[in-house]
Amino acid sequence: MTQILDSLPTHYPDRVLCYYVNSTHKIQIVRIVNISGWYFERVVFPKQRIMFEALPEAQLEVHTTRLGQPILLEYIACNRLRIHEGSNNFIPFFALESESENFAKVAVLN
């Protein structure tokens, strides 16, 4: 299924294409709130992958719920989730830094 995502306002020229995988067995909500004039929020189901445009300085907030209460799991710099352009294998930037063979797991700790 194709999903149309909210575009960044045109006055932001420095965009990066980002890739995130929910490697857990729980539904997550990801959002970006630190970019003026833009709000990004998506529900990401277990094992689902999403691609989105963001600014390098954007922070992706990853949330889940426990007993009906929202829990902030982590902040991830979107610059670490960027996909290297020109690459045919779409390995995200954070996977290049990791020694893990399973690049689908996001194990970025700030």
Summary of the structure (lengths in Angstrom):
residues: 110
radius of gyration: 13.8
end to end distance: 32.5
largest distance: 43.2
contacts: 272
relative contact order: 0.22
helix: 7%
strand: 38%
